[in-house]
Structure formats: structure tokens, C-alpha cells
Amino acid sequence: MQHDQFLARFDDLTAAIDRAEQGEEGAVYQALGQYERHFSEEWQKGRDGEYWGFHRVFHGPVVDSLDPFVEREGWPWLLDVLDAYWHDPTYDVETYPETEAYGGPERGEFEEYPHVSHVLVTVTGKHLVRTRRAEGVTGIPAEALDYLLEFHRHPGDEHPWIDSMSYGWEIGHPDRPFGETIETLVEGEYEIWVGGAIEHAMHADQQAATSLLEDVFAAEIVSDPAQLLQLVGAIDCGYYPDSSDHWNWETLYPEFREDGFDWDPEIRDRLRGIVVDCGLARQLPADWEFTDIVL
């Protein structure tokens, strides 16, 4: 189905987005409700639906219509929205690593997640980054972090899963057990998600993120070092953390300059030590660089 045909078919959603872009707050709620209803219907149709076509057409516009209200009204407003679409997971992080590892039947649990999560995780992640940069880590509400953490299990498709890795901006929060949570997820074999979260954390606080990596490897719980350390190669290549579209990278991540990422030289030395000590260096060229660590 062509773009214009999608707009015509879902004209109620299109109209709500247009009104929201004009600053009508009630239209934002209507757009989210219409997005959830239509997206869920396309999912239920299975092969006969237009799930990904719908996503390509409407994800960006709904994000762009919601985000200005979040910037203006702040966390209390956004948390009310999240509460309306809160996911009630059937897993308990505290049971890891006994829980079945990544890649199993859990992919079928996507029906438990509201489909508007695509939008809400993106907007929550962006506002988390903005808050940390403007106010520091203590300005980030615990509820937002709890919301993002629930998507680490890869709930049926990658978009909310990838954007939830912005959870890494929690690092250093005085009231949150970030390091313990990360170690628990590594033991539960969610190292791919953890690697993405620590990549975000490296943008937030190089010192704390490097210390966390040292602690995780010292605990001898890492099964695949490359999954956690490929982030240093990605950063050295000038890549932003994995995400969906509509993240405004240049604004949210100013550490990338014309000559590359603004590394602390001491941090680079410590990261090289981790690569050597964990044995990953033996799998790399003799004159290896961070950019050689790729998956």
C-alpha cells in the first residue's frame, strides 16, 4: 500500500496528528489512541495486515506530534501517558538467570505490550537524554526507567526493544541499583541489550560506564565479550547508539565532533585493558583497534 493510501485509509489518525501538530493537546491523546487501535488491528490480521507499512507511515508523525508536548509539559505529563499504556510483564527480573535465555518463546509475548509502545519508548528515551543533559541524572524519574527496562526481552519486534536501551542513561543514579540490574541481565544472557544500554551509558558518563564494564567482567559472568565490547568499536567508527528513527542525534549526542568521539585518554587505556584481560584481544589482529571489535 502506498503512503497516500495509508493516510486516506486511516484518516481519523491523520486528522488527529494534524491537530496535535497545531498544538491541540486533546488531539495528542486521540492520536495515541487511534495509533494503538489501528496498529493492534493490523497485527491481529497477521499476513493479511499492513503492520510494518503502518509503522513506516505513522511512527514518525506520531512521535513528532507527541514530543513537543513532552518537552513543554515535562515528566509528570509524560508519566500520565505512560501509565495509560503501561505493560504488565509476566516475567520477574529477580528470577534471572533461571529465566529462559534470550531468543526463546518470549518473542511471542508481544501481544502483552501495547503497540503504541513503539512511540512511547522512543519519546521516553529522547526525554531521558534531554533531562540528563539539562538537569543531571537525579532529574530522571524512576517510573520512566522502570518503563524502559520492561522492554529488554525483545517483545516480538525490534523498535521498542532498541530504543529501550536508552535505559543506560540511568547510570550513576543515586537511588537506582543500575550496576546490579545490568549484572543480573548479563547473567540472564541478555548481553545484546546490555551492550546497547552500556553504549548509551558511555555517552552519559565514560568513567562510570567503564567502571561498570570492569565490574561485570571481573564477576566472570560474561559469555560473549564481543557483545558487550563492540560498543567501543561502534563509537570509534562514529556511530550513534542503535535506535529507531526520529532521535535528533546531532542535538542529543554532541560528543561526536569532526575528529571523532570525545574520549578521555585514560578511559581508552582502561577499555583496552578490558579487551586484553577478557581474552577478546586474542581474536583480533595483532595491531588491533577498537574498530576491529564488530559483530
Summary of the structure (lengths in Angstrom):
residues: 295
radius of gyration: 19.9
end to end distance: 34.5
largest distance: 60.3
contacts: 909
relative contact order: 0.09
helix: 68%
strand: 1%
